[in-house]
Amino acid sequence: MTYNLTRYYRTKDNSCDILFGFKHCYDGWRAYILTPVDYFGLDDDCHTTHRFYDLENDLFYVCWDPLPDNLEDCKQIAGLWSELTLTYLRTGEDIDGQYQRLYGG
């Protein structure tokens, strides 16, 4: 697959780098997760981890509804997903719970 852009996101605490491939698709921009994430026995289903699975390309991408309609928003969402995922891995607090606690919705 060809991406419009590939970029690493480094978490704010500098402990993790995640490579994303950003691609414009028919339904909006997708941030494909190119660095495998080890969930260390935590639930790793797509709902809990906020990932969609692209069967055609055998890759996960960040679940956001609706998908962003521009690259800059997609990059910001990928960064937020990275931070929330890191917290999930460290504390077990799922992404939905974190989002509600931090942003109220």
trRosetta pair geometry for C-beta under 8 A, 3 or more apart (Angstrom, degrees):
i j d omega theta_ij theta_ji phi_ij phi_ji
1 21 7.2 106 101 137 115 152
1 23 7.0 -45 159 -80 119 155
1 32 7.6 120 95 -48 147 172
1 57 5.1 14 -48 -130 140 130
1 59 7.6 -88 18 5 149 144
2 23 7.7 121 99 -112 52 114
3 6 5.3 94 80 -57 147 82
3 21 3.8 -124 -86 -171 148 96
3 22 5.8 96 -176 56 110 45
3 23 5.0 -97 -128 -67 67 90
3 32 7.1 -121 -98 33 122 125
4 22 5.4 -64 62 102 96 87
4 23 5.7 146 0 -112 90 42
4 24 5.7 54 -35 -5 144 90
4 71 6.8 -114 108 -100 138 126
5 21 7.7 164 88 -157 45 47
5 22 4.5 -2 62 51 91 115
5 71 6.7 76 17 -154 138 131
6 19 6.5 9 -178 -176 103 98
6 20 6.8 177 -150 90 59 49
6 21 5.0 -23 -100 -103 88 68
6 22 7.2 -173 -84 14 34 75
6 34 7.1 1 -142 1 111 157
7 19 7.5 170 91 -148 27 60
7 20 5.9 -16 63 60 73 93
7 22 7.0 10 16 -12 104 115
7 75 6.9 2 68 -124 149 110
8 17 4.8 -7 -171 -172 122 105
8 18 6.8 143 -155 72 66 35
8 19 5.3 -38 -94 -92 72 66
8 20 7.6 147 -105 15 23 74
9 17 7.1 159 76 -153 42 54
9 18 5.2 -16 56 60 93 90
9 20 6.4 35 -12 -6 106 117
9 75 7.9 165 -82 -168 114 76
9 78 5.8 -172 -40 127 148 102
9 79 5.1 -164 -146 -98 137 69
9 82 4.8 -158 107 -29 134 164
10 14 6.1 8 168 -118 115 54
10 16 7.2 156 -151 86 51 47
10 17 5.1 -22 -95 -97 73 79
11 14 6.8 -128 77 -37 74 13
11 15 5.7 -35 66 50 126 75
11 16 4.5 42 -2 54 124 92
11 17 7.8 -123 -1 -70 76 36
11 18 7.9 67 -44 -3 88 101
11 82 5.8 -147 -84 141 85 110
11 83 6.0 138 -137 -93 92 65
11 86 5.2 60 -116 -44 152 162
12 83 6.4 32 -1 -107 106 114
13 16 8.0 42 68 13 90 84
13 86 7.7 -177 33 149 116 152
15 86 7.2 123 75 -150 114 135
16 82 7.1 -175 103 -178 118 104
16 86 5.6 -169 27 -98 149 122
17 35 7.1 165 111 -79 67 165
18 33 6.8 -38 179 -147 116 85
18 34 7.9 134 172 55 69 69
18 35 4.6 -139 -142 45 60 134
18 37 7.6 4 -116 -74 120 100
18 78 7.8 -155 99 169 120 99
18 82 5.1 -160 29 -115 139 117
19 34 4.2 -60 102 74 101 112
19 35 4.6 119 28 -38 81 98
20 31 4.7 -23 -162 -171 132 92
20 32 6.3 137 -164 68 66 53
20 33 6.5 -31 -106 -100 75 42
20 34 6.3 169 -107 9 18 97
20 62 7.9 -12 -126 -20 126 117
20 75 7.9 161 82 -119 148 64
20 78 4.9 -3 -80 -158 166 149
21 31 7.7 143 69 -163 41 44
21 32 4.1 -19 60 60 94 115
21 34 5.3 88 -18 -47 98 123
21 59 7.9 -23 46 171 124 160
22 29 6.3 -3 -170 -174 95 107
22 30 7.2 165 -150 83 48 50
22 31 5.7 -17 -98 -104 75 65
22 32 7.5 -157 -72 19 25 80
22 71 6.0 80 156 -139 145 92
22 74 5.6 117 -139 118 115 135
22 75 6.8 -31 -83 -70 146 79
22 78 7.6 -93 -82 -36 101 149
23 29 7.2 158 82 -153 36 62
23 30 5.3 -16 63 58 86 96
23 32 6.4 32 7 -16 112 114
24 28 7.7 -93 -146 159 65 26
24 29 5.5 -38 -99 -97 63 72
24 30 7.9 163 -99 16 16 75
24 71 7.6 -62 -64 -70 100 89
25 28 6.7 0 62 60 83 38
25 29 7.4 138 20 -112 76 20
25 30 5.4 27 0 -9 123 116
25 67 7.7 -27 57 135 105 166
27 66 7.9 -133 166 -170 91 95
27 67 5.5 90 124 29 89 139
28 66 6.3 143 -41 151 158 93
28 67 3.0 160 77 100 136 110
28 68 5.8 143 172 69 120 35
28 69 5.4 -78 -129 -85 96 53
28 74 7.9 166 151 -80 94 114
29 67 6.0 -179 53 159 50 104
29 68 4.8 -35 51 79 111 91
29 69 6.9 149 -3 -128 97 8
29 70 6.6 -38 -20 91 140 9
29 71 5.9 174 -120 -89 153 47
29 73 7.2 135 49 74 138 90
29 74 3.8 -90 118 -65 133 143
30 54 7.7 71 175 -59 159 135
30 61 4.4 -8 -179 -175 108 156
30 62 7.4 164 -166 44 63 75
30 67 6.4 -36 -75 -146 66 135
30 74 7.3 8 44 -144 5 132
31 61 5.8 139 74 -164 46 88
31 62 4.4 8 66 15 108 119
31 74 5.3 167 -53 174 100 95
31 75 7.4 144 -95 -90 125 35
31 77 6.5 -171 -5 89 141 99
31 78 3.9 -160 -158 -80 160 113
31 81 7.3 167 87 30 141 145
32 54 7.3 -47 -110 13 105 140
32 57 7.5 -59 -122 113 139 143
32 59 5.0 17 -157 140 113 138
32 60 7.3 131 -155 87 63 43
32 61 4.7 -51 -94 -93 52 95
33 37 6.8 -35 165 -17 138 111
33 51 6.7 -54 4 -122 141 121
33 59 7.1 172 54 177 65 93
33 60 4.9 -19 42 87 116 96
33 61 6.3 176 -6 -106 79 34
33 62 6.7 114 -50 -50 101 74
34 59 7.4 -15 -90 -145 60 127
37 44 8.0 173 99 -136 102 114
37 49 7.6 158 88 -158 144 136
37 85 6.5 -64 -140 172 151 137
37 89 7.8 -126 -176 -72 106 131
39 42 4.5 -112 167 58 98 89
39 43 7.3 -90 163 81 145 26
39 44 4.0 -170 14 -80 161 111
39 49 7.1 -83 -91 -87 134 130
39 89 6.8 -128 -135 -104 51 89
40 89 6.5 91 22 -153 121 89
42 48 7.8 -157 145 139 96 140
42 88 6.8 151 144 153 162 95
42 89 6.9 -142 11 -112 148 51
42 92 6.3 -163 -114 -117 122 74
43 48 4.4 52 113 42 117 176
43 49 7.6 -156 114 -40 78 89
43 94 7.7 -12 60 -98 122 113
44 48 7.0 -109 -112 74 9 121
44 49 5.7 21 -155 -40 52 138
45 48 5.0 83 60 14 83 104
45 49 6.8 169 78 5 37 96
46 49 6.3 -73 -135 54 25 94
46 50 7.8 68 173 -111 57 2
46 51 5.0 -105 -138 75 75 76
46 52 6.4 69 -164 -101 129 29
46 53 6.1 -95 -89 -23 136 96
46 60 7.6 -163 -113 -131 94 112
46 63 6.9 108 172 -47 91 141
47 50 7.7 15 179 -71 25 43
48 94 5.6 -91 -156 -135 83 120
48 95 7.2 128 169 17 48 99
49 85 7.0 46 -156 -116 83 103
49 88 7.5 166 -114 116 67 165
49 95 7.0 97 -144 -11 24 132
50 62 6.5 10 131 -161 97 68
50 63 4.3 -139 -177 54 62 105
50 64 7.6 48 178 -62 112 61
50 81 6.2 -141 99 -130 128 105
50 84 7.5 24 27 99 145 134
50 85 7.9 -122 49 -72 108 95
50 95 4.9 -79 -17 88 124 164
50 96 7.9 156 -61 -50 109 74
51 60 4.2 -4 -178 -172 130 121
51 61 6.8 139 -157 68 77 28
51 62 6.6 -58 -108 -109 62 30
51 63 5.5 -136 -84 -20 6 101
52 60 6.8 148 75 -157 41 66
52 61 5.4 -21 60 62 93 83
52 62 7.7 10 17 91 86 17
52 63 4.9 126 -32 -85 83 87
53 59 7.7 169 -153 93 58 31
53 60 5.6 -39 -99 -99 62 70
54 57 4.5 4 116 44 121 100
54 58 7.3 -55 91 6 78 15
54 59 5.2 -4 52 63 110 76
54 60 7.3 174 12 -99 80 17
54 61 6.0 48 -25 -6 114 110
55 58 7.1 21 -165 -74 30 51
62 77 6.0 154 122 130 147 105
62 78 5.7 -151 -22 -99 155 66
62 81 4.6 -111 -130 -54 126 169
64 67 5.9 103 79 -107 91 46
64 68 6.6 11 100 -28 140 82
64 77 5.1 -23 -66 -168 160 146
64 81 7.8 -100 -56 -62 108 121
66 69 7.8 23 113 -44 116 90
67 74 7.7 17 179 -99 82 101
68 71 8.0 143 114 -78 125 10
68 73 3.7 -174 -151 103 136 114
68 74 4.4 -155 62 -64 136 71
68 77 5.9 -162 -33 -7 129 139
69 73 7.1 34 45 46 54 142
70 73 5.2 87 65 13 82 103
70 74 7.0 -149 98 -8 41 93
71 74 5.4 -60 -148 38 34 115
71 75 6.3 35 156 -21 69 103
72 75 5.8 -51 -150 33 31 111
72 76 6.6 30 152 -17 63 105
73 76 5.6 -55 -150 37 35 112
73 77 6.3 35 153 -19 68 106
74 77 5.7 -53 -146 37 31 111
74 78 6.4 35 153 -21 64 104
75 78 5.6 -51 -148 34 32 113
75 79 6.6 34 152 -19 63 104
76 79 5.7 -53 -153 35 33 113
76 80 6.5 32 151 -17 66 105
77 80 5.6 -52 -146 38 34 111
77 81 6.2 38 153 -21 66 105
78 81 5.6 -51 -145 36 30 114
78 82 6.4 37 152 -24 62 104
79 82 5.6 -52 -151 31 32 114
79 83 6.6 27 154 -15 65 104
80 83 5.9 -56 -150 37 33 109
80 84 6.2 26 156 -13 67 110
81 84 5.9 -60 -143 43 28 107
81 85 5.9 31 157 -22 66 111
81 95 7.6 4 -136 -136 66 139
82 85 5.8 -56 -144 37 25 111
82 86 6.4 27 156 -20 62 105
83 86 5.8 -53 -149 33 29 111
83 87 6.6 27 153 -15 63 105
84 87 5.7 -54 -150 37 34 111
84 88 6.4 40 149 -23 65 104
84 95 4.7 73 150 -128 127 89
84 98 5.2 166 -139 86 97 147
84 99 6.8 6 -118 -58 144 86
85 88 5.4 -50 -148 33 34 116
85 89 6.4 35 153 -19 65 103
85 95 6.9 -5 -74 -83 58 115
86 89 5.7 -52 -150 35 32 112
86 90 6.4 21 155 -12 65 110
87 90 5.8 -62 -145 43 32 106
87 91 5.7 -18 174 21 71 115
87 93 6.2 -39 140 63 102 105
87 98 5.8 109 95 -106 141 150
88 91 7.0 -76 -124 55 17 78
88 92 6.9 41 -168 -127 55 12
88 93 6.3 -113 -104 74 57 55
88 94 6.1 43 -120 -123 112 32
88 95 5.9 -33 -62 -55 134 74
88 98 7.2 -100 -62 -20 83 138
93 97 5.1 -118 -178 90 88 126
93 98 5.4 108 125 -61 113 92
93 101 7.9 -27 174 7 139 145
94 97 4.9 92 61 11 78 105
94 98 7.0 -145 98 -6 39 89
95 98 5.7 -55 -147 37 32 111
95 99 6.2 32 157 -21 66 107
96 99 5.8 -57 -147 36 29 110
96 100 6.3 26 157 -16 65 107
97 100 5.9 -57 -147 38 29 108
97 101 6.2 26 156 -17 65 109
98 101 5.7 -60 -148 39 29 109
98 102 5.9 14 161 -8 68 115
99 102 6.1 -64 -140 45 25 102
99 103 5.6 -33 -179 35 66 112
99 105 7.5 -65 139 82 95 41
100 103 7.1 -73 -113 60 15 71
100 104 6.6 39 -166 -129 53 15
100 105 6.5 115 -118 -26 66 7
